[in-house]
């Protein structure tokens, strides 16, 4: 698995950011990957809705997205991290 983009710039007015996740090295079978958010300068619950989840890829599926809700704040630039916790097939 890999993120579709190394970084994403989003406007707060969009209220959501979509992070593409690509399945690499083939598309046979079912695969899942756990993910989590981590605060850097953005604070979960204040600047964005943090969380964790599992993306499930069906046979032949190569792209999914993680949607993160973002909130209005007065700070011009905020940063958060999303990372993969594990991959299962």
N, CA, C and O atoms as a printed pandas DataFrame, in Angstrom:
     atom_number atom_name residue_name chain_id  residue_number  x_coord  y_coord  z_coord
0              1         N          UNK        A               1    0.840   -1.170    0.000
1              2        CA          UNK        A               1    0.000    0.000    0.000
2              3         C          UNK        A               1    0.890    1.240    0.000
3              4         O          UNK        A               1    2.000    1.242    0.532
4              5         N          UNK        A               2    0.365    2.278   -0.610
5              6        CA          UNK        A               2    1.052    3.567   -0.569
6              7         C          UNK        A               2    0.019    4.673   -0.714
7              8         O          UNK        A               2   -1.055    4.464   -1.279
8              9         N          UNK        A               3    0.348    5.836   -0.206
9             10        CA          UNK        A               3   -0.521    6.984   -0.383
10            11         C          UNK        A               3   -0.383    7.477   -1.815
11            12         O          UNK        A               3    0.705    7.447   -2.390
12            13         N          UNK        A               4   -1.492    7.928   -2.386
13            14        CA          UNK        A               4   -1.494    8.399   -3.765
14            15         C          UNK        A               4   -0.710    9.681   -3.953
15            16         O          UNK        A               4   -0.251    9.969   -5.058
16            17         N          UNK        A               5   -0.549   10.457   -2.887
17            18        CA          UNK        A               5    0.201   11.712   -2.924
18            19         C          UNK        A               5    1.013   11.817   -1.646
19            20         O          UNK        A               5    0.543   11.402   -0.587
20            21         N          UNK        A               6    2.236   12.369   -1.721
21            22        CA          UNK        A               6    3.052   12.486   -0.503
22            23         C          UNK        A               6    2.511   13.521    0.483
23            24         O          UNK        A               6    2.730   13.409    1.689
24            25         N          UNK        A               7    1.805   14.526   -0.032
25            26        CA          UNK        A               7    1.174   15.530    0.832
26            27         C          UNK        A               7   -0.035   16.098    0.082
27            28         O          UNK        A               7   -0.119   16.035   -1.144
28            29         N          UNK        A               8   -0.952   16.647    0.852
29            30        CA          UNK        A               8   -2.180   17.198    0.274
30            31         C          UNK        A               8   -2.444   18.551    0.904
31            32         O          UNK        A               8   -2.334   18.716    2.119
32            33         N          UNK        A               9   -2.790   19.513    0.073
33            34        CA          UNK        A               9   -3.203   20.832    0.546
34            35         C          UNK        A               9   -4.709   20.915    0.387
35            36         O          UNK        A               9   -5.240   20.644   -0.691
36            37         N          UNK        A              10   -5.399   21.287    1.453
37            38        CA          UNK        A              10   -6.863   21.367    1.414
38            39         C          UNK        A              10   -7.324   22.696    1.984
39            40         O          UNK        A              10   -6.727   23.216    2.926
40            41         N          UNK        A              11   -8.380   23.239    1.416
41            42        CA          UNK        A              11   -8.994   24.445    1.954
42            43         C          UNK        A              11   -9.985   24.048    3.036
43            44         O          UNK        A              11  -10.723   23.075    2.887
44            45         N          UNK        A              12   -9.997   24.805    4.126
45            46        CA          UNK        A              12  -10.940   24.520    5.203
46            47         C          UNK        A              12  -12.382   24.614    4.731
47            48         O          UNK        A              12  -13.255   23.925    5.259
48            49         N          UNK        A              13  -12.639   25.460    3.742
49            50        CA          UNK        A              13  -14.008   25.615    3.248
50            51         C          UNK        A              13  -14.535   24.338    2.610
51            52         O          UNK        A              13  -15.747   24.179    2.468
52            53         N          UNK        A              14  -13.648   23.425    2.222
53            54        CA          UNK        A              14  -14.100   22.163    1.636
54            55         C          UNK        A              14  -14.628   21.210    2.707
55            56         O          UNK        A              14  -15.365   20.274    2.396
56            57         N          UNK        A              15  -14.257   21.441    3.952
57            58        CA          UNK        A              15  -14.725   20.672    5.114
58            59         C          UNK        A              15  -14.255   19.219    5.149
59            60         O          UNK        A              15  -14.508   18.509    6.123
60            61         N          UNK        A              16  -13.572   18.775    4.096
61            62        CA          UNK        A              16  -13.123   17.386    4.061
62            63         C          UNK        A              16  -11.908   17.282    3.150
63            64         O          UNK        A              16  -11.788   17.997    2.155
64            65         N          UNK        A              17  -11.028   16.389    3.512
65            66        CA          UNK        A              17   -9.898   16.095    2.633
66            67         C          UNK        A              17   -9.950   14.595    2.326
67            68         O          UNK        A              17  -10.174   13.771    3.213
68            69         N          UNK        A              18   -9.740   14.269    1.061
69            70        CA          UNK        A              18   -9.747   12.866    0.617
70            71         C          UNK        A              18   -8.317   12.453    0.322
71            72         O          UNK        A              18   -7.644   13.053   -0.516
72            73         N          UNK        A              19   -7.861   11.428    1.016
73            74        CA          UNK        A              19   -6.497   10.943    0.853
74            75         C          UNK        A              19   -6.539    9.635    0.066
75            76         O          UNK        A              19   -7.065    8.635    0.556
76            77         N          UNK        A              20   -5.988    9.636   -1.154
77            78        CA          UNK        A              20   -5.996    8.404   -1.944
78            79         C          UNK        A              20   -4.963    7.400   -1.434
79            80         O          UNK        A              20   -3.843    7.765   -1.076
80            81         N          UNK        A              21   -5.360    6.141   -1.409
81            82        CA          UNK        A              21   -4.480    5.041   -1.027
82            83         C          UNK        A              21   -4.466    4.058   -2.188
83            84         O          UNK        A              21   -5.516    3.608   -2.646
84            85         N          UNK        A              22   -3.275    3.731   -2.657
85            86        CA          UNK        A              22   -3.129    2.824   -3.795
86            87         C          UNK        A              22   -2.620    1.465   -3.358
87            88         O          UNK        A              22   -1.716    1.349   -2.530
88            89         N          UNK        A              23   -3.218    0.455   -3.930
89            90        CA          UNK        A              23   -2.755   -0.914   -3.741
90            91         C          UNK        A              23   -1.707   -1.182   -4.819
91            92         O          UNK        A              23   -1.977   -1.021   -6.009
92            93         N          UNK        A              24   -0.529   -1.585   -4.405
93            94        CA          UNK        A              24    0.552   -1.812   -5.371
94            95         C          UNK        A              24    0.956   -3.293   -5.348
95            96         O          UNK        A              24    0.557   -4.041   -4.456
96            97         N          UNK        A              25    1.730   -3.689   -6.312
97            98        CA          UNK        A              25    2.218   -5.072   -6.421
98            99         C          UNK        A              25    1.105   -6.078   -6.647
99           100         O          UNK        A              25    1.124   -7.176   -6.091
100          101         N          UNK        A              26    0.132   -5.695   -7.470
101          102        CA          UNK        A              26   -0.927   -6.635   -7.826
102          103         C          UNK        A              26   -2.255   -6.322   -7.189
103          104         O          UNK        A              26   -2.347   -5.534   -6.247
104          105         N          UNK        A              27   -3.289   -6.955   -7.720
105          106        CA          UNK        A              27   -4.650   -6.699   -7.234
106          107         C          UNK        A              27   -5.429   -7.990   -7.036
107          108         O          UNK        A              27   -6.660   -7.981   -7.063
108          109         N          UNK        A              28   -4.722   -9.105   -6.836
109          110        CA          UNK        A              28   -5.382  -10.392   -6.622
110          111         C          UNK        A              28   -5.826  -10.538   -5.171
111          112         O          UNK        A              28   -5.088  -10.194   -4.248
112          113         N          UNK        A              29   -7.010  -11.039   -4.985
113          114        CA          UNK        A              29   -7.511  -11.337   -3.651
114          115         C          UNK        A              29   -7.971  -10.104   -2.897
115          116         O          UNK        A              29   -8.007   -8.994   -3.428
116          117         N          UNK        A              30   -8.320  -10.339   -1.646
117          118        CA          UNK        A              30   -8.789   -9.288   -0.756
118          119         C          UNK        A              30   -7.657   -8.884    0.178
119          120         O          UNK        A              30   -6.935   -9.731    0.703
120          121         N          UNK        A              31   -7.513   -7.572    0.379
121          122        CA          UNK        A              31   -6.460   -7.034    1.243
122          123         C          UNK        A              31   -7.056   -5.915    2.085
123          124         O          UNK        A              31   -7.919   -5.174    1.616
124          125         N          UNK        A              32   -6.602   -5.792    3.315
125          126        CA          UNK        A              32   -7.031   -4.671    4.152
126          127         C          UNK        A              32   -5.807   -4.037    4.804
127          128         O          UNK        A              32   -4.783   -4.684    5.025
128          129         N          UNK        A              33   -5.948   -2.754    5.101
129          130        CA          UNK        A              33   -4.873   -2.023    5.773
130          131         C          UNK        A              33   -5.500   -1.120    6.831
131          132         O          UNK        A              33   -6.452   -0.389    6.558
132          133         N          UNK        A              34   -4.952   -1.183    8.032
133          134        CA          UNK        A              34   -5.410   -0.315    9.117
134          135         C          UNK        A              34   -4.662    1.012    9.024
135          136         O          UNK        A              34   -3.496    1.054    8.632
136          137         N          UNK        A              35   -5.354    2.101    9.394
137          138        CA          UNK        A              35   -4.744    3.431    9.358
138          139         C          UNK        A              35   -5.137    4.193   10.621
139          140         O          UNK        A              35   -6.137    3.884   11.269
140          141         N          UNK        A              36   -4.327    5.192   10.951
141          142        CA          UNK        A              36   -4.586    6.064   12.102
142          143         C          UNK        A              36   -4.119    7.468   11.764
143          144         O          UNK        A              36   -3.216    7.656   10.950
144          145         N          UNK        A              37   -4.748    8.459   12.401
145          146        CA          UNK        A              37   -4.262    9.831   12.295
146          147         C          UNK        A              37   -3.361   10.131   13.494
147          148         O          UNK        A              37   -3.456    9.489   14.540
148          149         N          UNK        A              38   -2.491   11.114   13.315
149          150        CA          UNK        A              38   -1.623   11.555   14.414
150          151         C          UNK        A              38   -1.464   13.070   14.306
151          152         O          UNK        A              38   -1.192   13.598   13.228
152          153         N          UNK        A              39   -1.633   13.751   15.415
153          154        CA          UNK        A              39   -1.454   15.209   15.448
154          155         C          UNK        A              39   -0.001   15.580   15.198
155          156         O          UNK        A              39    0.918   14.922   15.686
156          157         N          UNK        A              40    0.187   16.636   14.434
157          158        CA          UNK        A              40    1.504   17.271   14.332
158          159         C          UNK        A              40    1.289   18.703   14.808
159          160         O          UNK        A              40    1.563   19.005   15.969
160          161         N          UNK        A              41    0.798   19.604   13.931
161          162        CA          UNK        A              41    0.388   20.928   14.406
162          163         C          UNK        A              41   -1.126   21.039   14.455
163          164         O          UNK        A              41   -1.655   21.883   15.179
164          165         N          UNK        A              42   -1.830   20.215   13.709
165          166        CA          UNK        A              42   -3.293   20.160   13.786
166          167         C          UNK        A              42   -3.677   19.291   14.984
167          168         O          UNK        A              42   -3.034   18.277   15.254
168          169         N          UNK        A              43   -4.718   19.690   15.690
169          170        CA          UNK        A              43   -5.161   18.986   16.891
170          171         C          UNK        A              43   -6.487   18.286   16.603
171          172         O          UNK        A              43   -7.462   18.916   16.193
172          173         N          UNK        A              44   -6.505   16.973   16.824
173          174        CA          UNK        A              44   -7.721   16.185   16.623
174          175         C          UNK        A              44   -8.825   16.701   17.540
175          176         O          UNK        A              44   -8.596   16.945   18.725
176          177         N          UNK        A              45  -10.012   16.864   16.989
177          178        CA          UNK        A              45  -11.148   17.383   17.746
178          179         C          UNK        A              45  -11.258   18.890   17.704
179          180         O          UNK        A              45  -12.334   19.436   17.949
180          181         N          UNK        A              46  -10.164   19.580   17.399
181          182        CA          UNK        A              46  -10.160   21.043   17.295
182          183         C          UNK        A              46  -10.018   21.490   15.842
183          184         O          UNK        A              46  -10.761   22.354   15.375
184          185         N          UNK        A              47   -9.064   20.900   15.138
185          186        CA          UNK        A              47   -8.782   21.288   13.754
186          187         C          UNK        A              47   -9.295   20.271   12.733
187          188         O          UNK        A              47   -9.586   20.621   11.589
188          189         N          UNK        A              48   -9.399   19.038   13.147
189          190        CA          UNK        A              48   -9.861   17.975   12.260
190          191         C          UNK        A              48  -10.434   16.840   13.094
191          192         O          UNK        A              48  -10.193   16.770   14.299
192          193         N          UNK        A              49  -11.189   15.954   12.463
193          194        CA          UNK        A              49  -11.740   14.793   13.153
194          195         C          UNK        A              49  -10.770   13.634   12.981
195          196         O          UNK        A              49  -10.760   12.962   11.950
196          197         N          UNK        A              50   -9.964   13.414   13.997
197          198        CA          UNK        A              50   -8.998   12.325   13.948
198          199         C          UNK        A              50   -9.678   10.980   14.086
199          200         O          UNK        A              50  -10.865   10.897   14.404
200          201         N          UNK        A              51   -8.934    9.957   13.850
201          202        CA          UNK        A              51   -9.504    8.633   14.006
202          203         C          UNK        A              51   -8.623    7.545   13.458
203          204         O          UNK        A              51   -7.432    7.730   13.208
204          205         N          UNK        A              52   -9.243    6.413   13.282
205          206        CA          UNK        A              52   -8.573    5.254   12.728
206          207         C          UNK        A              52   -9.616    4.398   12.036
207          208         O          UNK        A              52  -10.814    4.540   12.278
208          209         N          UNK        A              53   -9.158    3.526   11.189
209          210        CA          UNK        A              53  -10.088    2.674   10.464
210          211         C          UNK        A              53   -9.343    1.612    9.680
211          212         O          UNK        A              53   -8.127    1.460    9.796
212          213         N          UNK        A              54  -10.098    0.888    8.883
213          214        CA          UNK        A              54   -9.543   -0.157    8.037
214          215         C          UNK        A              54  -10.074    0.048    6.627
215          216         O          UNK        A              54  -11.283    0.131    6.414
216          217         N          UNK        A              55   -9.165    0.127    5.671
217          218        CA          UNK        A              55   -9.550    0.158    4.263
218          219         C          UNK        A              55   -9.514   -1.264    3.743
219          220         O          UNK        A              55   -8.523   -1.971    3.928
220          221         N          UNK        A              56  -10.585   -1.689    3.095
221          222        CA          UNK        A              56  -10.652   -3.037    2.534
222          223         C          UNK        A              56  -10.679   -2.939    1.018
223          224         O          UNK        A              56  -11.519   -2.252    0.439
224          225         N          UNK        A              57   -9.752   -3.634    0.392
225          226        CA          UNK        A              57   -9.669   -3.692   -1.056
226          227         C          UNK        A              57  -10.207   -5.043   -1.519
227          228         O          UNK        A              57   -9.748   -6.089   -1.059
228          229         N          UNK        A              58  -11.178   -5.020   -2.424
229          230        CA          UNK        A              58  -11.692   -6.248   -3.015
230          231         C          UNK        A              58  -10.763   -6.707   -4.129
231          232         O          UNK        A              58   -9.878   -5.967   -4.557
232          233         N          UNK        A              59  -10.969   -7.916   -4.585
233          234        CA          UNK        A              59  -10.192   -8.459   -5.703
234          235         C          UNK        A              59  -10.295   -7.503   -6.891
235          236         O          UNK        A              59  -11.398   -7.137   -7.298
236          237         N          UNK        A              60   -9.171   -7.104   -7.440
237          238        CA          UNK        A              60   -9.132   -6.215   -8.594
238          239         C          UNK        A              60   -9.178   -4.733   -8.261
239          240         O          UNK        A              60   -8.974   -3.902   -9.146
240          241         N          UNK        A              61   -9.438   -4.385   -7.023
241          242        CA          UNK        A              61   -9.529   -2.985   -6.614
242          243         C          UNK        A              61   -8.147   -2.456   -6.266
243          244         O          UNK        A              61   -7.415   -3.086   -5.503
244          245         N          UNK        A              62   -7.784   -1.297   -6.820
245          246        CA          UNK        A              62   -6.435   -0.770   -6.615
246          247         C          UNK        A              62   -6.385    0.610   -5.970
247          248         O          UNK        A              62   -5.298    1.082   -5.640
248          249         N          UNK        A              63   -7.520    1.269   -5.779
249          250        CA          UNK        A              63   -7.513    2.603   -5.178
250          251         C          UNK        A              63   -8.718    2.778   -4.265
251          252         O          UNK        A              63   -9.845    2.456   -4.644
252          253         N          UNK        A              64   -8.479    3.288   -3.068
253          254        CA          UNK        A              64   -9.522    3.651   -2.094
254          255         C          UNK        A              64   -9.139    5.005   -1.525
255          256         O          UNK        A              64   -8.046    5.502   -1.795
256          257         N          UNK        A              65  -10.017    5.603   -0.748
257          258        CA          UNK        A              65   -9.706    6.887   -0.123
258          259         C          UNK        A              65  -10.013    6.866    1.368
259          260         O          UNK        A              65  -10.898    6.149    1.835
260          261         N          UNK        A              66   -9.261    7.666    2.090
261          262        CA          UNK        A              66   -9.534    7.944    3.497
262          263         C          UNK        A              66  -10.064    9.373    3.536
263          264         O          UNK        A              66   -9.403   10.286    3.042
264          265         N          UNK        A              67  -11.231    9.578    4.106
265          266        CA          UNK        A              67  -11.833   10.907    4.219
266          267         C          UNK        A              67  -11.648   11.428    5.639
267          268         O          UNK        A              67  -11.995   10.760    6.614
268          269         N          UNK        A              68  -11.095   12.629    5.735
269          270        CA          UNK        A              68  -10.876   13.274    7.031
270          271         C          UNK        A              68  -11.637   14.590    7.043
271          272         O          UNK        A              68  -11.442   15.436    6.169
272          273         N          UNK        A              69  -12.502   14.762    8.034
273          274        CA          UNK        A              69  -13.248   16.011    8.192
274          275         C          UNK        A              69  -12.328   17.061    8.793
275          276         O          UNK        A              69  -11.616   16.798    9.763
276          277         N          UNK        A              70  -12.350   18.263    8.203
277          278        CA          UNK        A              70  -11.530   19.355    8.725
278          279         C          UNK        A              70  -12.446   20.475    9.214
279          280         O          UNK        A              70  -13.514   20.708    8.647
280          281         N          UNK        A              71  -12.018   21.160   10.267
281          282        CA          UNK        A              71  -12.802   22.219   10.900
282          283         C          UNK        A              71  -12.179   23.575   10.604
283          284         O          UNK        A              71  -10.997   23.671   10.274
284          285         N          UNK        A              72  -12.986   24.619   10.726
285          286        CA          UNK        A              72  -12.468   25.980   10.580
286          287         C          UNK        A              72  -11.543   26.309   11.737
287          288         O          UNK        A              72  -11.825   25.974   12.887
288          289         N          UNK        A              73  -10.444   26.963   11.423
289          290        CA          UNK        A              73   -9.546   27.465   12.466
290          291         C          UNK        A              73   -8.905   28.736   11.943
291          292         O          UNK        A              73   -8.978   29.029   10.749
292          293         N          UNK        A              74   -8.289   29.476   12.813
293          294        CA          UNK        A              74   -7.662   30.741   12.430
294          295         C          UNK        A              74   -6.199   30.549   12.013
295          296         O          UNK        A              74   -5.542   31.505   11.602
296          297         N          UNK        A              75   -5.698   29.337   12.117
297          298        CA          UNK        A              75   -4.306   29.058   11.771
298          299         C          UNK        A              75   -4.220   28.823   10.266
299          300         O          UNK        A              75   -5.054   28.121    9.693
300          301         N          UNK        A              76   -3.209   29.411    9.627
301          302        CA          UNK        A              76   -3.078   29.312    8.175
302          303         C          UNK        A              76   -2.635   27.933    7.706
303          304         O          UNK        A              76   -3.142   27.434    6.702
304          305         N          UNK        A              77   -1.715   27.321    8.401
305          306        CA          UNK        A              77   -1.209   26.021    7.979
306          307         C          UNK        A              77   -1.237   25.051    9.152
307          308         O          UNK        A              77   -0.695   25.331   10.222
308          309         N          UNK        A              78   -1.868   23.922    8.936
309          310        CA          UNK        A              78   -1.913   22.879    9.947
310          311         C          UNK        A              78   -1.434   21.578    9.318
311          312         O          UNK        A              78   -1.607   21.354    8.120
312          313         N          UNK        A              79   -0.839   20.737   10.127
313          314        CA          UNK        A              79   -0.284   19.499    9.615
314          315         C          UNK        A              79   -0.732   18.331   10.487
315          316         O          UNK        A              79   -0.730   18.416   11.715
316          317         N          UNK        A              80   -1.114   17.243    9.829
317          318        CA          UNK        A              80   -1.413   16.011   10.526
318          319         C          UNK        A              80   -0.818   14.866    9.731
319          320         O          UNK        A              80   -0.481   15.026    8.558
320          321         N          UNK        A              81   -0.691   13.728   10.357
321          322        CA          UNK        A              81   -0.109   12.567    9.710
322          323         C          UNK        A              81   -1.129   11.438    9.713
323          324         O          UNK        A              81   -1.872   11.252   10.678
324          325         N          UNK        A              82   -1.151   10.698    8.628
325          326        CA          UNK        A              82   -1.915    9.459    8.566
326          327         C          UNK        A              82   -0.906    8.368    8.271
327          328         O          UNK        A              82   -0.082    8.499    7.366
328          329         N          UNK        A              83   -0.972    7.299    9.032
329          330        CA          UNK        A              83   -0.016    6.224    8.799
330          331         C          UNK        A              83   -0.732    4.890    8.783
331          332         O          UNK        A              83   -1.820    4.743    9.340
332          333         N          UNK        A              84   -0.102    3.912    8.133
333          334        CA          UNK        A              84   -0.638    2.563    8.077
334          335         C          UNK        A              84   -0.193    1.814    9.321
335          336         O          UNK        A              84    0.977    1.867    9.699
336          337         N          UNK        A              85   -1.120    1.120    9.953
337          338        CA          UNK        A              85   -0.792    0.357   11.145
338          339         C          UNK        A              85   -0.362   -1.073   10.805
339          340         O          UNK        A              85    0.563   -1.603   11.421
340          341         N          UNK        A              86   -1.023   -1.697    9.833
341          342        CA          UNK        A              86   -0.635   -3.041    9.372
342          343         C          UNK        A              86   -1.407   -3.372    8.107
343          344         O          UNK        A              86   -2.388   -2.708    7.770
344          345         N          UNK        A              87   -0.956   -4.397    7.418
345          346        CA          UNK        A              87   -1.604   -4.845    6.192
346          347         C          UNK        A              87   -1.918   -6.324    6.343
347          348         O          UNK        A              87   -1.088   -7.106    6.806
348          349         N          UNK        A              88   -3.127   -6.695    5.945
349          350        CA          UNK        A              88   -3.529   -8.107    6.003
350          351         C          UNK        A              88   -4.098   -8.525    4.669
351          352         O          UNK        A              88   -4.766   -7.742    3.994
352          353         N          UNK        A              89   -3.831   -9.772    4.285
353          354        CA          UNK        A              89   -4.471  -10.321    3.093
354          355         C          UNK        A              89   -4.977  -11.694    3.350
355          356         O          UNK        A              89   -5.549  -12.319    2.457
